[in-house]
Amino acid sequence: MMKPITIHSGIAAPLLFANINTDTIIPSREMKRVSKTGFADGLFANMRYLNMERKADPAFILNQPAYRGASVLLTGDNFGCGSSREHAVWALYGFGFKVIVAESFGSIFFDNCITNGVLPVRLSHDTINQFARYVSADPQNRPLAIDLEARTVVAGALTCEFEIPDTARDLLMKGHAPIDVTLERIDAINHHMGEDKKRRPWLYAMADGG
Amino acid sequence: MSEQTKHTPRTAYEKMRALHEVARFDDGTSLIYIDRIILHERTGSIALTNMIEEARPVLCPDMVFATIDHIVDTRPGRPSLSRMPGGEVFIDAMRTTTSQLGLRLFDVDDPRQGIVHVMAPEQGIALPGLTIVCPDSHTCTLGGLGALAWGIGSTDCEHALATRTLRVANHRQMRIWVEGSMPPWLSAKDIIIHLIERYSTSGAKGYVIEFDGPAIRQMEIEQRLTLCNMAVEFGAFSAFVSPDAKTLDYVRGRPFAPRPRHQDAAQSHWLALTSDTGALFDREIHLDIAQLSPRITWGTSPQQAIPIDGHIPAPSSDANLSAARSDQRALDYMGLKSGESLLGKKIDAAFIGSCTNSRLSDLRRAADILRSRRIADHVTAICVPGSTQVKQAAEAEGLHLIFQQAGFEWQEAGCAMCFFAGGHSFGAQARVISSTNRNFEGRQGPGTRTHIASPETVALSALNGCISDLRSLMPQHDDRRVS
């Protein structure tokens, strides 16, 4: 079950590249399990390790002691574009990220965040850079605080608001599994199906088509 | 409903949403009825395993279609089950879970097996006006038939399986009007790469795209599938081409298409799913393709593309630091410099395949270029038909012999080397010209450098051993290079 998220405060790591795709977040070769957990070691594998033996690259931000324990990622435009692999969210979540702040998100990645209780926050390029400059001076002591109810991000004296659709916000704040929320409407779904069978009988008359 | 709203012209997207809307939430999100779900072993196995673990029933097993494409071994004769080390677990899980839940599976040895987005149109699973989802980002391909189809994650797939619905935001709408006659060197692949290059990979973010215009109406269905395939690289939720006579001809008689007694009703329903005259779009783009040059990517994002005879641009200005850093990183990764031309650049490998360009017409066009010729000695070349049906049809007309005689390896159907899943790759620093859709860092293997282009450009470049311009084959080309 998803953990509800209302307020989160944590160490923020800036990874200010545009178009970080889900192959970069977790390469396909790291997706070895038929499950939703156990992918944290594969997170950013191509940037994080120097070789196949997984020697940590000291230049990569998440390998630096200053960012140990980071739970907020600050990044660029179009984060999570590319493949629909939900492993990208599972790897980020498994590593400890609870909030991703980006200029924009890949559409499927955004939805995958919501279903997994990870908060995607959209902010402008300038605001993200401001936050990045602020936190990087002393990451361990300059956390970023995100309030989903108030829709604000706060760091030191900097405060800004963000937008998120109400439906997504409610799911995150309640921590409900979306399937269970939808199943409360099963009567409406069955009614729609009944009407649809009259409207499009051809869709239902070929179940054994092959 | 007032008289005025009754007569408000509607877009095809609005009509499809209205037909599938089960409920609407205050923020404009709707609960949308899902007509068909397609699954592959890489992500579908996780969704199905979780359904079983949580003891959730599949609401309508009849509308689910599963196959095995992503990590199946595609080497000739399929010497092993999976090309991915340890990948058998995904294929085994797919077999076990589909059997337990009573779902159709087009298994590895089934004549209907193939890449989900190649198999679904072939089998009549993808039809106009249907809402179709698959835990795979290139599901938007099926918009080429007028379906509203989009990629989702595994958990949302469980939602669709258990409830036959998904929450879908009310997307902004973009119409891309394409006109001008298609030059002989151009294909749908070049058009979509050009759009991404011009408007960026976030250019269509938050939008659903409707492609229309005389050039789209002239375009055959398989080209429309290619065009819609890369809508996800354009940032779009999805893309589609409204059905017309070509669409009806294509779907008629396919195994999961309407039976003859329903044919007329279905066709009338489909043809009504076009945008009304005067319907409003949030954004309109006009494109004239008459003079468009073939396209190729130079970097590690599909927007990092140029005309084949163009020069690699300088990294973005400092105005956007993150973009500039990304450009420089891409140049370093690709072993290229800004200002450089790609024409004549030596390649190590050529790949024809993937859900973008592995259909029969793609293979025919590539074979036309390869016929009676040999690829350069230093090039490794592979052709992977998109489905077992494509492979058999291609072999029936002898295309495999043309590829093989040219020096291509002719493989079994699947996704193959469109992405690296461990195991065999083209190698670090290998320069590959590929008919696929993603040139991401490491996509085809650690350090592998991918240039995306049309299958025709891949074929010609394989022959020459270097990146080549199709117009060199066309002496009548008048050399007007407008864009």
Interface residues (C-beta under 8 A of the other chain):
Chain A: L16 F17 A18 N19 N21 D23 T24 P27 S28 R29 M31 K32 R33 V34 S35 K36 N46 M52 T75 G76 D77 N78 C81 G82 S83 S84 R85 E86 V89 E103 S104 G106 S107 I108 D111 N112 T115 N116 H125 N129 P165 D166 T167 P178 I179 T182 L183 R185 I186 A188 I189 H192 M193 D196 R199 R200 P201 W202 L203 A205 M206 A207 G209 G210
Chain B: L19 V22 A23 F25 D26 D27 G28 T29 L31 Y33 D35 R42 T43 S45 I46 T49 N50 R56 L59 C60 D62 M84 G86 V89 F90 A93 R104 R112 Q123 G124 L127 L130 P135 D136 S137 W150 G151 I152 G153 S154 T155 D156 E158 H159 A162 T163 R164 T165 R167 A169 T201 S202 K205 G206 V232 E233 G235 A236 F237 P255 F256 A257 P258 R259 H262 Q263 A265 A266 H269 S301 Q303 N320 L321 S322 A323 R325 S326 R329 F419 F420 A421 G422 R438 F440 E441 G442 R443 P446
